[in-house]
Amino acid sequence: MPTGSARPESPAPGSAPVTTPSGGPAPATGTAPNRPEEVPSAVGERVDVAIRSLSGAWEIRGGGSYFEFEVTWSNATDRRFDEIVPVVRVLPFDYPAAVARLGATAKGVLDRKDIDEWREVKPDQKGVDSGPQQGAFALDPGESRAVRYRLTLGADSMSGRLPIAADAYVGRGAKALSVGGTQARMNVTTGQPVLFSATKATDMTVGRIPSELRVELSNLDATGNHTVVPTVRVTDPLGRNTTHGLVPGDLSAEVLVKGDWRRLSGALDADGQVRLDTTALTRVLVPGETAVYPFRFNLPKGWSAGSGLEFTVGGTADGGALPTQKARPRITWMADDMPKATS
């Protein structure tokens, strides 16, 4: 039971027994006070509380976009509540057990939407103080009030199952009493919200059959969009000490876009690698969306500067670098394409 709330020791005569709403603590009970300072006295009066995820999923990624949810308070009595003080808070992790034993809480920010603006609230509020209450409202019999909240967690937050509690209070300070509440749980994960993956490079026959590989960037965030772009660097790892080495003019690089192969230009970077210009491949991924980028590469007939190629593929998400992967295709040549020795 939340700190600062109280429960009558026994029901008033002739009253119905207290029941426990699904997923929440048994509510303390009472009638609607005429003034906020009065506490309810009769058992059976309650406010039903429900929490609903606006995305449909109960997941949040630390360091990613916010998790948005809605809390609804419903007056299930035939009496008016002149002031309901909503208290929504983030509880300590309850899974895994090692984290739960620490009593660890999530590191982040909880906001409540008041009309047309977001207002930060204390994510660890345990009750109601005696001062003015922002967000308080009246509830007539049968009336409901829905309020939107959003939770943003830092990248340094722990992973686990995180409970959110929502309660309805009447009264203030020491006289504050919970007249209804519930809890919901979400899965918290940490790490980059965009997943990078790439296939191996296929074999190349110089000047004839290109080497192909595919890069995929997936938005794992349940609620937020993310801007992604693939990155590709190419080098001749065996040709650094040769006279020629790999230069942008040697490399033919293309990407498949809507069924058409489009040529990509490149330039040498500070490390002497050919970095492809992939800015035209920028995509904004909605939650759960995956961008697929098929690439193919080739070299001119007779090319043998260092007899090898190495691709370093990766990507960026919202301007931040993703992991990279290296791939080396097996390269062969047609004898007819090689320069003839002169006598």
Buried (B, 14 or more C-beta within 10 A) or exposed (E): EBEBBBBBEEBEEEBEEBEEBEBBBBBBBBBBBEEBBBBBEBBBBBBBBBBEBEBEBBBBBBBBBBBBBBBBBBBBBEBBBBBBBBBBBBBBBBBEEEBBEEEBBBBBBBBBBEEEEBEEBEBEBEBBEEEEBEBBBEBEEEEBBEBBBBBBBEEEBBBBBBBBBBBBBBBBEEBBBBBBBBBBBBBBBBEBBBBBBBBEBBEBBBBEBBBBBBBBBBBBBBBBBBBBBBBBBBBBBBBEEEEEBBBBEBBBBBBBEEEEEEEBEBEBEEEEBBBBEBEEBEBEBEBEBBBEBBBBBBBEBEBBBBBBBBBBBBBBBEEEEBEBBBBEBEBEBEEEBBEEEEE
